[in-house]
């Protein structure tokens, strides 16, 4: 069925065929054909644009146009045929349409509920001073960093649920310096792939410490659970502290964690 919705579009004049967008698309909607990125099928593209940030030339854009509806079942079959992992989340096709069709509400996570809050600086909360970046490496997304990355060796790891830096003004100034940042979303990303990746990092990198930062909302609080499973799989203990952050940005709790190996 055709509907007006968001779709990826590729400027072939800008595309250099590097292929970085292909693994960035969890639905397998992109492929390199004759040296250029191509959309395999419209039904595989959810239109969310996760691939945009991986294009070094800006050849990828999201546009609203008439296209075949996104088909999660077809995506699952497509990924299985390629031997790839099927994401445990799939966008609801109704949420992608732009033609006035009803949109279903977000899933059942209490932390996804809409809420308006007073920004820092308007509630007697000081705003962090502008300064240079303390980030010592790139990339920071957990799924993109190989366990053998040299900056992981003997590192103090800052494992962060990716809503934390948005909510917390002090994140960059107080927590990033002298730590290696790895970020991810424990709700929408593949949790078992996180467990496996972290287990490999712990086993190979001789980490000095781990600070795991989570938001107070339930859907975000599983990052420490993922880390616990990874420690068990690696069979190696690392000094760990969990920092829980409120939606208003303050630290609610900082506690040491003891994981059984």
GICORBEL-V209853 format. One record per residue. N is the residue number from 0. RES is the residue in three letters. SS is DSSP state (h for helix, s for strand, l for the rest). PHI is phi in whole degrees, 0 to 359 (* if undefined). D_LAST is the distance of its C-alpha to the last C-alpha in Angstrom with 1 decimal. Layout:
# GICORBEL-V209853
N;RES;SS;PHI;D_LAST + N;RES;SS;PHI;D_LAST
This chain:
# GICORBEL-V209853
0;UNK;l;*;51.5 + 1;UNK;s;270;52.5 + 2;UNK;s;210;51.6 + 3;UNK;s;273;51.7 + 4;UNK;s;207;48.1 + 5;UNK;s;286;46.1 + 6;UNK;s;217;45.7 + 7;UNK;s;283;44.7 + 8;UNK;s;229;47.6 + 9;UNK;s;236;47.7 + 10;UNK;l;272;50.4 + 11;UNK;l;294;51.0 + 12;UNK;l;292;53.0 + 13;UNK;l;271;49.9 + 14;UNK;l;292;47.3 + 15;UNK;l;257;46.7 + 16;UNK;l;74;44.5 + 17;UNK;l;294;41.4 + 18;UNK;l;84;39.3 + 19;UNK;h;295;36.7 + 20;UNK;h;286;37.5 + 21;UNK;h;296;36.6 + 22;UNK;h;290;32.8 + 23;UNK;h;289;33.0 + 24;UNK;l;269;34.7 + 25;UNK;l;293;32.0 + 26;UNK;l;270;34.9 + 27;UNK;l;69;36.3 + 28;UNK;l;279;39.7 + 29;UNK;s;244;40.4 + 30;UNK;s;210;41.3 + 31;UNK;s;267;43.2 + 32;UNK;s;234;46.6 + 33;UNK;l;53;49.2 + 34;UNK;l;80;47.4 + 35;UNK;s;226;47.1 + 36;UNK;s;289;44.5 + 37;UNK;s;228;45.8 + 38;UNK;s;278;44.9 + 39;UNK;l;295;44.2 + 40;UNK;l;210;45.2 + 41;UNK;h;298;45.9 + 42;UNK;h;291;44.0 + 43;UNK;h;269;40.7 + 44;UNK;l;266;41.1 + 45;UNK;l;273;39.9 + 46;UNK;l;75;41.7 + 47;UNK;l;280;38.9 + 48;UNK;l;80;39.1 + 49;UNK;l;297;35.5 + 50;UNK;l;278;37.0 + 51;UNK;h;300;39.4 + 52;UNK;h;290;37.3 + 53;UNK;h;265;36.6 + 54;UNK;l;268;40.3 + 55;UNK;l;285;41.5 + 56;UNK;l;252;45.2 + 57;UNK;l;74;45.3 + 58;UNK;l;283;46.5 + 59;UNK;s;260;44.6 + 60;UNK;s;216;45.7 + 61;UNK;s;256;45.5 + 62;UNK;s;231;48.9 + 63;UNK;s;262;50.1 + 64;UNK;s;204;52.2 + 65;UNK;s;284;53.0 + 66;UNK;s;205;50.5 + 67;UNK;s;294;49.1 + 68;UNK;l;298;46.5 + 69;UNK;l;300;42.8 + 70;UNK;l;235;41.6 + 71;UNK;h;300;37.8 + 72;UNK;h;295;38.4 + 73;UNK;h;294;40.1 + 74;UNK;h;299;37.3 + 75;UNK;h;300;34.7 + 76;UNK;h;296;37.0 + 77;UNK;h;298;37.6 + 78;UNK;h;292;33.9 + 79;UNK;h;297;33.2 + 80;UNK;h;296;36.2 + 81;UNK;l;271;34.8 + 82;UNK;l;76;31.3 + 83;UNK;l;262;29.8 + 84;UNK;l;286;27.4 + 85;UNK;l;275;29.2 + 86;UNK;l;302;28.2 + 87;UNK;l;280;27.3 + 88;UNK;l;237;30.0 + 89;UNK;l;221;33.6 + 90;UNK;l;299;36.4 + 91;UNK;l;288;39.0 + 92;UNK;h;306;42.2 + 93;UNK;h;297;44.3 + 94;UNK;h;284;42.5 + 95;UNK;h;262;43.5 + 96;UNK;s;279;47.2 + 97;UNK;l;242;49.8 + 98;UNK;l;258;52.8 + 99;UNK;l;90;52.5 + 100;UNK;l;295;50.7 + 101;UNK;l;302;48.6 + 102;UNK;l;253;45.1 + 103;UNK;l;281;42.4 + 104;UNK;l;291;40.3 + 105;UNK;l;297;36.7 + 106;UNK;l;301;33.9 + 107;UNK;l;281;32.8 + 108;UNK;l;288;30.3 + 109;UNK;h;301;31.7 + 110;UNK;h;289;30.8 + 111;UNK;h;271;33.2 + 112;UNK;l;295;36.1 + 113;UNK;l;291;38.8 + 114;UNK;l;206;39.3 + 115;UNK;l;260;41.7 + 116;UNK;l;229;40.7 + 117;UNK;l;279;42.6 + 118;UNK;l;298;41.5 + 119;UNK;l;301;40.7 + 120;UNK;l;96;43.9 + 121;UNK;l;245;45.6 + 122;UNK;l;222;43.7 + 123;UNK;l;59;43.9 + 124;UNK;l;252;40.6 + 125;UNK;l;293;41.0 + 126;UNK;l;270;40.6 + 127;UNK;l;301;38.7 + 128;UNK;l;290;41.2 + 129;UNK;l;292;41.7 + 130;UNK;l;205;40.2 + 131;UNK;l;289;39.0 + 132;UNK;l;289;35.7 + 133;UNK;l;263;32.6 + 134;UNK;l;292;30.8 + 135;UNK;l;256;30.0 + 136;UNK;l;200;29.3 + 137;UNK;l;206;29.9 + 138;UNK;l;279;28.8 + 139;UNK;l;244;26.5 + 140;UNK;s;288;25.7 + 141;UNK;h;305;22.1 + 142;UNK;h;289;23.5 + 143;UNK;h;262;26.0 + 144;UNK;l;264;23.9 + 145;UNK;l;287;22.9 + 146;UNK;l;299;19.6 + 147;UNK;l;267;21.9 + 148;UNK;l;304;23.9 + 149;UNK;h;299;25.0 + 150;UNK;h;286;24.7 + 151;UNK;h;277;20.9 + 152;UNK;l;297;20.7 + 153;UNK;l;56;19.5 + 154;UNK;l;274;20.1 + 155;UNK;s;266;19.5 + 156;UNK;s;272;18.6 + 157;UNK;s;247;20.4 + 158;UNK;s;271;19.1 + 159;UNK;s;235;22.0 + 160;UNK;s;295;23.2 + 161;UNK;l;285;26.6 + 162;UNK;l;275;28.8 + 163;UNK;h;300;27.7 + 164;UNK;h;298;30.0 + 165;UNK;h;288;32.9 + 166;UNK;h;276;32.7 + 167;UNK;l;249;31.8 + 168;UNK;l;299;34.6 + 169;UNK;l;274;32.7 + 170;UNK;h;304;29.8 + 171;UNK;h;290;31.4 + 172;UNK;h;282;32.8 + 173;UNK;h;254;30.0 + 174;UNK;h;249;26.7 + 175;UNK;h;288;27.4 + 176;UNK;l;305;28.9 + 177;UNK;l;68;26.8 + 178;UNK;l;238;23.9 + 179;UNK;s;262;23.2 + 180;UNK;s;270;23.6 + 181;UNK;s;232;22.1 + 182;UNK;s;236;23.5 + 183;UNK;s;187;23.5 + 184;UNK;l;250;24.5 + 185;UNK;l;289;21.8 + 186;UNK;l;273;24.8 + 187;UNK;l;263;26.9 + 188;UNK;l;270;24.8 + 189;UNK;l;285;22.8 + 190;UNK;h;294;19.3 + 191;UNK;h;292;17.8 + 192;UNK;h;293;19.3 + 193;UNK;h;295;17.7 + 194;UNK;h;302;14.2 + 195;UNK;h;295;15.2 + 196;UNK;h;296;16.8 + 197;UNK;h;294;14.1 + 198;UNK;h;299;11.6 + 199;UNK;h;295;14.4 + 200;UNK;h;297;15.2 + 201;UNK;h;297;11.9 + 202;UNK;h;291;11.9 + 203;UNK;h;255;15.6 + 204;UNK;h;257;16.7 + 205;UNK;l;50;15.2 + 206;UNK;l;298;15.3 + 207;UNK;l;283;16.5 + 208;UNK;s;198;15.5 + 209;UNK;s;228;15.3 + 210;UNK;s;248;17.8 + 211;UNK;s;255;17.6 + 212;UNK;s;245;21.1 + 213;UNK;s;231;22.1 + 214;UNK;s;279;25.5 + 215;UNK;l;289;26.3 + 216;UNK;l;286;27.3 + 217;UNK;h;301;25.1 + 218;UNK;h;291;25.2 + 219;UNK;h;261;23.6 + 220;UNK;l;280;20.9 + 221;UNK;l;273;18.5 + 222;UNK;h;299;17.5 + 223;UNK;h;290;14.6 + 224;UNK;h;294;13.6 + 225;UNK;h;300;13.8 + 226;UNK;h;297;11.7 + 227;UNK;h;302;8.9 + 228;UNK;h;296;9.3 + 229;UNK;h;294;9.6 + 230;UNK;h;298;6.4 + 231;UNK;h;299;4.7 + 232;UNK;h;293;7.9 + 233;UNK;h;286;7.9 + 234;UNK;l;67;5.1 + 235;UNK;l;215;6.2 + 236;UNK;l;272;6.4 + 237;UNK;l;225;9.9 + 238;UNK;l;302;12.3 + 239;UNK;s;228;13.1 + 240;UNK;s;232;16.2 + 241;UNK;s;253;17.6 + 242;UNK;s;245;21.4 + 243;UNK;s;256;23.3 + 244;UNK;s;246;26.8 + 245;UNK;l;282;29.9 + 246;UNK;l;296;32.3 + 247;UNK;l;271;34.7 + 248;UNK;l;104;32.6 + 249;UNK;l;276;31.6 + 250;UNK;s;280;28.1 + 251;UNK;s;273;27.5 + 252;UNK;s;199;24.2 + 253;UNK;s;230;21.9 + 254;UNK;s;224;18.8 + 255;UNK;s;287;15.6 + 256;UNK;s;246;12.4 + 257;UNK;l;246;9.4 + 258;UNK;l;256;6.3 + 259;UNK;l;284;3.8 + 260;UNK;l;263;0.0
